[in-house]
């Protein structure tokens, strides 16, 4: 009889990782950790979508999202010398990419 062991955790995912690209930069496709999800949850999503939100609130939310995404991408960059910060994100991604990459790392889209 053959038994299959199911593994959980961020290290278990490393065994079957694929990669994805932003322009010519390659990243590992590792699902978001619980801590990364918590950091993303701190970003006021309603400030991005609400018509009542002031311009400053929306700007703060966008900057928070860019900073969080820079951290997520830096942790997954295969080129360890590359510095991925808010400036890099702003120059290399579109606004639609911000939520798209997060959804991809969550496993919401293939």
Rosetta blueprint (number, residue, H / E / L):
1 X L
2 X L
3 X L
4 X L
5 X L
6 X L
7 X L
8 X L
9 X L
10 X H
11 X H
12 X H
13 X H
14 X H
15 X L
16 X L
17 X L
18 X L
19 X E
20 X E
21 X E
22 X E
23 X L
24 X L
25 X E
26 X E
27 X E
28 X E
29 X L
30 X L
31 X L
32 X L
33 X L
34 X H
35 X H
36 X H
37 X H
38 X H
39 X H
40 X H
41 X H
42 X L
43 X L
44 X L
45 X H
46 X H
47 X H
48 X H
49 X H
50 X L
51 X L
52 X L
53 X L
54 X L
55 X H
56 X H
57 X H
58 X H
59 X H
60 X H
61 X H
62 X H
63 X H
64 X H
65 X H
66 X H
67 X H
68 X H
69 X H
70 X H
71 X H
72 X H
73 X H
74 X H
75 X H
76 X H
77 X E
78 X L
79 X L
80 X L
81 X L
82 X L
83 X L
84 X L
85 X L
86 X H
87 X H
88 X H
89 X H
90 X H
91 X H
92 X H
93 X L
94 X L
95 X H
96 X H
97 X H
98 X H
99 X H
100 X H
101 X H
102 X H
103 X H
104 X H
105 X H
106 X H
107 X L
108 X L
109 X L
110 X L
